[in-house]
Amino acid sequence: MAYDLSFAKDVYENAEEGHWIKMCMQCGVCAGSCPLGPHWEFSPRQLFQMIRAGKAEEVLKSESMWMCVSCYHCMVRCPRGLPITHIVHGLARFAVEKKRADKDQVTRRFAKILWENMERGGRIGEMALTTKLYMVNGIPDGVKKGMEMKDQAMSMLKSGRLKMDPLHLSRIRGHAGFKAMLKKAREIEQKKRES
Amino acid sequence: MTKTYTFYPGCSSEKKASAANLDISVQSMCHILDIRLNEIKDWNCCSASIGYAEGGELPRLALSARNLGLAQKQSHRKDVVATCAACWLALRETNDRLNEDAEIKAEMDEVLQAAHLTYDGSLRPRHLVEVLIEDIGWDTLKEKVKKPLTGLKIAGYVGCQTNRPFGVCGDSFENPTYLDKMIEICGATPVAFDKKVACCGGALAFSELEKVCGLIKDILQSAKDSGADLIVTPCPVCQLNVEVYQDKVNQMFGTRFKIPVVYYSQLFVAAWGGSWKQAALHQQIVPANVLKRFVR
């Protein structure tokens, strides 16, 4: 049976830094270097080989990419110099674009909440970000989570390292231009995807 | 003579944000060294190491490109200095991509136009640690010491993004030495610390703490085993994760850690004769009481 290369080609051409995957020699240094080893199903090495073997659904629906803590151990150790951390980030984004990423995966949701928090005013509001993240599974669960973390929150407040700003309404002055810039960037990416 | 740099503080260094103690001690440190940090006016967030998922490639890179464009518009200086590991990484990654990829550069020109900005790729993003080592120099850093931290044992925790993928001053990825040298210059003793470049869990400490609590425990255990009185780090995420979750680690693993975690800038201000407040040591969550006998 011949391999179906259409998924691999799609990744090489359309996932950020995806073209590097062709260069992987399956040594496994990335897998051995990853601090989240106990928590992923597939290591970067395995993901890359699965892409070559055309296992689109298994790759895109996997939680493995969302385990990346961006520590860059894999990237500096790869004997072939592949930017592995960025490839894994690219695969996570690719799964989002293809609407295959698990919507309930907490880090995937955190990434969305952080981006929205940042885009709304141009900068992060840490209290609004934390509150929203804790509330992702509804208010009762959020209250429970908030109670679990109340000592941490209180110690941050007391040490002057958490601003009482649950609404996060401040905006950078050039916010209109900032929004226009991001809109333009998304348009260009969209156009490329369609062509 | 005053040395002046364009400065990108980032969200965690804002007033009353999670790394307010980094910013205050950095400002005190730079005051002593006669360094002037000119903040980029109206800077935006870099989206840190989690921006890739929702932002995608071009919008994510546009965030840092806007900051670089503002820096270029506001000053003729080539250096843009960051104190946050993720901010520095994002600036450098974006700058490299713009210089190496003509397609991205052309697209970014169009993107920046929407914000009435341009950026030609010629600025140099640097970490403040690089400025200290390369522009100020080890000798000057040592000459400033008034209260040597004699007898203190310190674990130099470099962490990830101040070290990888770019590295500081060509130092090793596996065993960087600059932080130990800083500890030594302050008169303290750097301990052999085998979690020096280990990961604290980064953003996952926020979203999935149960998965990374073990990493934080290992760092604390290694510091304790090495006999350290405190941990020092350059990174705001390392500082936060290893300090604020100590109680959680203790709950989860039945340990009794209470190890202070301070920034290199706080250590320098203390050793250079600065006050408790100038070093922002009143903003620690695990009190750095071991420094009390040296600081007024």
Interface residues (C-beta under 8 A of the other chain):
Chain A: E16 P35 L36 H39 W66 M67 V69 S70 C71 Y72 H73 M75 V76 R77 P83 T85 H89 G90 A92 R93 V96 E97 V106 T107 R108 R109 F110 A111 K112 L114 W115 E116 M118 G122 R123 I124 E126 T130 L133 D151 Q152 S155 M156 S159 G160 R161 L162 K163 I172 R173 G174 G177 F178 A180 M181 L182 K183 K184 A185 R186 I188 E189
Chain B: C11 S12 E14 K15 K16 A17 S18 A19 A20 N21 D42 W43 N44 C45 S47 A48 S49 I50 G51 Y52 A53 E54 G55 G56 E57 L58 P59 A62 L63 R66 E107 E110 V111 L112 Q113 A114 A115 H116 L117 C160 Q161 R164 P165 F173 A198 C199 G201 G202 A203 L204 F206 S207 E208 K211 V212 L215 V244 Y245 D247 K248 H282 Q283 Q284 I285
